[in-house]
Amino acid sequence: MEFRDLKTQYQKYKQEIDFAVQEVLTNANFIGGKEVKELEDQLADYVGVKHCITCANGTDALNLVMMAWDIKDGDAVFIPDFTFFSTGEIVSFRGATPVFVDVDRETFNIDIIKLERAIIKTIEEGKLNPKAIIPVDLFGLPADYIEIERIAKKYDLLVLEDGAQGFGGSINGRRACSFGDAATTSFFPAKPLGCYGDGGAIFTNDDELAELLKSLKVHGKGDNKYDNVRIGVNSRLDTVQAAILKVKLKAFIDHEVEDVNRIYQLYNERLDGIVEIPYIPNGFYSSFAQYTIKLKNKEQRDGLQAKLKDHGIPSMIYYVKSMHKQDAFSDLESDDREFDITNELCDTVLSLPMHPYLSEEEVNKVCGVIKQFIE
């Protein structure tokens, strides 16, 4: 059994993917080929924004926006404590200070009440300049952007949606990566929409920001690549990956997001009352980058993971260590008591196999082992 079955996906779309890659090889337009612009247009149309700017990976996407917004030393950027390292890394990379905020136990996403408390505390301390919020759409579920955007407006903060896991999700029909002042996603192979290597994208309705990002991602170019008007980076999505993503985007839209939500329902029907199952608020729709359950404690979680492994069932723990406990952030002041939910989740969460090609028989096997272990 595969945790994220890219092999079956490839076999299903092998002819289309092979043809798309072969066309790039035949035309030999490996950098900036037509497939890149076509993909950007299709992604922007799907998300419902004016601009999509592709780049080399999801971390670069976040960092490029930080560069464009001139996030720098003395600035505070508010991020969830329960997330992947890159969300905080790109803040520190710019010399700014990540301010970690505990998360909501049910949704795994940034806690709105604690977010506002952290902003007020930072303002009152007067050491840092509150500049931006980077909410994360964890496990496929968009953060509560209705409240986040209200808070951001109240305190004059920018909002950057980290949609690396949330692409395909939505709130009341509005798709992930369309929220805030800008949004990013990752095309890492295991993401809801993944390529066969690294890739990322930025989404925005801001015309000036889009033009600046296009310059920054190619060495700060002006009218041409030998006219450099600012310091930038080298971060491009190559044409082969764009060609692959065009094929996979069609499958993603046609059936994959719907299929993972069908798997989500199958899991829920079998596990409800056995373990704590994912919570999806009314009006929200998840792309289920992960299907994550909660156990009673670390011993039970680790025991279940071992039991699943004995039966050939893969599982993952996202995340075993919170942001405020990472050694790389040891120089930052933090009170462990402010992160009680994150600390609990790190000891109790377990992600089960989840992808559009998971069969009902495989779901039954996973759930059977879990029930046997718990009961």
ROLOKOL-657006 format. One record per residue (C-alpha): residue in three letters; residue number from 1; x, y, z. Coordinates in steps of 0.5 Angstrom, whole numbers, plus 500, padded with zeros to 3 digits. Layout:
<rs>
ALA,NUM,X,Y,Z
...
</rs>
This chain:
<rs>
MET,1,500,500,500
GLU,2,502,507,498
PHE,3,502,513,503
ARG,4,501,518,497
ASP,5,501,513,490
LEU,6,504,517,485
LYS,7,506,510,481
THR,8,498,509,480
GLN,9,497,516,478
TYR,10,503,516,473
GLN,11,500,509,470
LYS,12,493,512,469
TYR,13,496,518,465
LYS,14,502,515,463
GLN,15,501,516,455
GLU,16,499,524,456
ILE,17,505,525,461
ASP,18,510,522,456
PHE,19,507,525,450
ALA,20,508,532,454
VAL,21,515,531,456
GLN,22,517,528,449
GLU,23,514,535,446
VAL,24,519,539,451
LEU,25,525,534,449
THR,26,523,535,442
ASN,27,522,542,442
ALA,28,528,543,446
ASN,29,525,549,450
PHE,30,527,547,457
ILE,31,527,554,460
GLY,32,521,559,459
GLY,33,518,554,454
LYS,34,511,556,452
GLU,35,508,550,457
VAL,36,510,555,463
LYS,37,506,561,461
GLU,38,500,556,459
LEU,39,500,553,466
GLU,40,501,560,469
ASP,41,494,562,466
GLN,42,491,555,467
LEU,43,493,556,475
ALA,44,490,563,475
ASP,45,484,561,472
TYR,46,483,555,477
VAL,47,484,559,483
GLY,48,481,565,481
VAL,49,486,571,481
LYS,50,489,575,476
HIS,51,496,573,476
CYS,52,500,566,477
ILE,53,508,567,477
THR,54,511,560,478
CYS,55,518,559,481
ALA,56,523,553,483
ASN,57,519,551,489
GLY,58,514,553,495
THR,59,520,555,499
ASP,60,522,560,494
ALA,61,515,562,493
LEU,62,514,565,500
ASN,63,521,568,500
LEU,64,520,572,494
VAL,65,514,575,497
MET,66,518,577,503
MET,67,523,580,498
ALA,68,518,584,494
TRP,69,514,586,501
ASP,70,521,588,504
ILE,71,521,584,510
LYS,72,527,586,514
ASP,73,530,586,521
GLY,74,526,589,526
ASP,75,519,586,523
ALA,76,515,581,526
VAL,77,511,576,522
PHE,78,506,572,525
ILE,79,506,564,523
PRO,80,503,558,526
ASP,81,507,554,531
PHE,82,504,547,528
THR,83,507,547,521
PHE,84,513,545,516
PHE,85,520,549,518
SER,86,520,553,511
THR,87,514,558,514
GLY,88,518,560,519
GLU,89,525,559,516
ILE,90,523,564,510
VAL,91,522,570,515
SER,92,529,569,519
PHE,93,532,568,512
ARG,94,530,576,511
GLY,95,533,578,518
ALA,96,526,579,521
THR,97,523,575,527
PRO,98,518,570,526
VAL,99,512,570,532
PHE,100,509,563,533
VAL,101,502,563,535
ASP,102,499,556,537
VAL,103,493,553,533
ASP,104,486,551,534
ARG,105,486,544,536
GLU,106,480,542,531
THR,107,482,545,525
PHE,108,490,545,526
ASN,109,490,552,523
ILE,110,492,558,527
ASP,111,488,560,533
ILE,112,485,567,531
ILE,113,484,569,538
LYS,114,491,567,540
LEU,115,493,571,533
GLU,116,490,577,536
ARG,117,493,577,543
ALA,118,500,576,539
ILE,119,499,582,535
ILE,120,497,586,541
LYS,121,503,583,545
THR,122,508,585,540
ILE,123,505,592,539
GLU,124,505,593,547
GLU,125,512,591,547
GLY,126,515,595,542
LYS,127,521,592,540
LEU,128,518,589,533
ASN,129,514,592,528
PRO,130,508,588,526
LYS,131,508,587,518
ALA,132,505,580,516
ILE,133,501,574,517
ILE,134,503,568,514
PRO,135,497,563,515
VAL,136,498,556,513
ASP,137,493,551,510
LEU,138,495,545,514
PHE,139,493,538,511
GLY,140,489,541,505
LEU,141,484,545,510
PRO,142,484,553,508
ALA,143,485,557,515
ASP,144,480,562,517
TYR,145,481,567,512
ILE,146,475,571,514
GLU,147,477,572,521
ILE,148,485,573,519
GLU,149,483,578,514
ARG,150,479,582,519
ILE,151,485,582,524
ALA,152,490,584,518
LYS,153,486,590,516
LYS,154,485,592,524
TYR,155,492,592,525
ASP,156,495,594,518
LEU,157,498,587,516
LEU,158,500,584,510
VAL,159,497,577,509
LEU,160,501,571,505
GLU,161,497,565,505
ASP,162,501,559,505
GLY,163,497,554,501
ALA,164,503,549,500
GLN,165,498,544,502
GLY,166,491,547,501
PHE,167,491,548,493
GLY,168,484,545,491
GLY,169,481,547,498
SER,170,476,552,499
ILE,171,471,557,503
ASN,172,464,558,501
GLY,173,466,556,494
ARG,174,472,561,494
ARG,175,479,557,492
ALA,176,485,556,496
CYS,177,491,561,494
SER,178,486,567,493
PHE,179,486,569,500
GLY,180,490,575,503
ASP,181,495,580,499
ALA,182,498,574,496
ALA,183,499,566,496
THR,184,503,561,495
THR,185,503,553,493
SER,186,508,548,492
PHE,187,509,543,487
PHE,188,513,538,491
PRO,189,511,531,489
ALA,190,507,529,495
LYS,191,503,535,495
PRO,192,495,535,492
LEU,193,498,538,486
GLY,194,505,535,485
CYS,195,510,535,479
TYR,196,516,530,478
GLY,197,521,534,482
ASP,198,521,541,485
GLY,199,516,547,483
GLY,200,512,553,486
ALA,201,507,558,485
ILE,202,505,565,487
PHE,203,498,568,486
THR,204,496,575,487
ASN,205,491,580,484
ASP,206,496,586,485
ASP,207,499,588,478
GLU,208,505,591,481
LEU,209,507,586,486
ALA,210,506,581,480
GLU,211,511,585,476
LEU,212,516,585,481
LEU,213,516,578,483
LYS,214,517,576,475
SER,215,523,581,476
LEU,216,526,578,483
LYS,217,525,571,480
VAL,218,530,572,475
HIS,219,536,576,478
GLY,220,532,582,478
LYS,221,532,583,471
GLY,222,529,589,468
ASP,223,527,590,460
ASN,224,531,583,459
LYS,225,536,578,462
TYR,226,542,583,461
ASP,227,538,589,464
ASN,228,538,588,472
VAL,229,535,593,476
ARG,230,535,590,483
ILE,231,538,584,487
GLY,232,534,578,485
VAL,233,535,570,485
ASN,234,534,565,480
SER,235,528,561,481
ARG,236,524,558,475
LEU,237,520,553,474
ASP,238,523,549,468
THR,239,519,547,462
VAL,240,519,539,463
GLN,241,515,540,470
ALA,242,510,545,467
ALA,243,508,540,462
ILE,244,507,535,467
LEU,245,503,539,471
LYS,246,499,541,466
VAL,247,497,534,465
LYS,248,496,533,472
LEU,249,492,539,473
LYS,250,487,537,469
ALA,251,486,530,473
PHE,252,486,534,479
ILE,253,480,538,477
ASP,254,477,533,473
HIS,255,476,528,479
GLU,256,482,528,484
VAL,257,480,533,489
GLU,258,473,530,489
ASP,259,476,523,490
VAL,260,480,525,496
ASN,261,474,527,499
ARG,262,470,521,498
ILE,263,476,517,501
TYR,264,475,522,507
GLN,265,468,520,508
LEU,266,470,513,507
TYR,267,475,514,513
ASN,268,470,518,517
GLU,269,464,513,517
ARG,270,469,507,519
LEU,271,473,511,524
ASP,272,468,516,528
GLY,273,468,514,535
ILE,274,474,510,535
VAL,275,479,515,534
GLU,276,478,523,533
ILE,277,477,524,526
PRO,278,479,531,522
TYR,279,474,536,523
ILE,280,472,541,517
PRO,281,468,547,519
ASN,282,461,549,515
GLY,283,463,552,508
PHE,284,470,549,508
TYR,285,472,544,503
SER,286,479,541,504
SER,287,484,538,499
PHE,288,486,533,504
ALA,289,494,533,503
GLN,290,493,529,509
TYR,291,488,525,513
THR,292,490,526,520
ILE,293,487,523,526
LYS,294,488,524,533
LEU,295,490,519,539
LYS,296,489,520,546
ASN,297,497,520,548
LYS,298,504,519,545
GLU,299,504,512,547
GLN,300,498,510,544
ARG,301,500,514,537
ASP,302,506,511,537
GLY,303,504,504,538
LEU,304,498,505,533
GLN,305,504,507,528
ALA,306,508,501,530
LYS,307,502,496,529
LEU,308,500,499,522
LYS,309,507,498,520
ASP,310,507,491,522
HIS,311,501,490,517
GLY,312,505,494,511
ILE,313,501,500,512
PRO,314,505,507,512
SER,315,503,512,516
MET,316,507,519,518
ILE,317,507,524,524
TYR,318,506,531,522
TYR,319,509,534,526
VAL,320,514,531,531
LYS,321,517,538,533
SER,322,514,544,534
MET,323,517,551,531
HIS,324,518,554,537
LYS,325,522,548,539
GLN,326,526,548,533
ASP,327,534,549,535
ALA,328,534,554,529
PHE,329,530,558,533
SER,330,533,557,540
ASP,331,535,565,540
LEU,332,528,567,540
GLU,333,524,568,546
SER,334,518,563,547
ASP,335,514,561,553
ASP,336,512,553,552
ARG,337,506,554,556
GLU,338,503,559,550
PHE,339,503,553,546
ASP,340,499,547,549
ILE,341,495,545,543
THR,342,501,545,539
ASN,343,505,541,544
GLU,344,499,536,545
LEU,345,498,535,537
CYS,346,506,533,536
ASP,347,505,527,541
THR,348,498,525,538
VAL,349,497,526,531
LEU,350,498,521,526
SER,351,497,521,518
LEU,352,494,515,514
PRO,353,495,513,507
MET,354,491,519,503
HIS,355,490,520,495
PRO,356,485,519,490
TYR,357,487,512,488
LEU,358,486,509,494
SER,359,481,503,494
GLU,360,475,502,499
GLU,361,479,495,500
GLU,362,485,499,502
VAL,363,481,504,507
ASN,364,478,498,510
LYS,365,484,494,511
VAL,366,487,501,515
CYS,367,481,502,519
GLY,368,481,494,521
VAL,369,488,495,524
ILE,370,486,501,527
LYS,371,480,498,530
GLN,372,483,492,533
PHE,373,489,496,536
ILE,374,484,501,539
GLU,375,479,496,542
</rs>
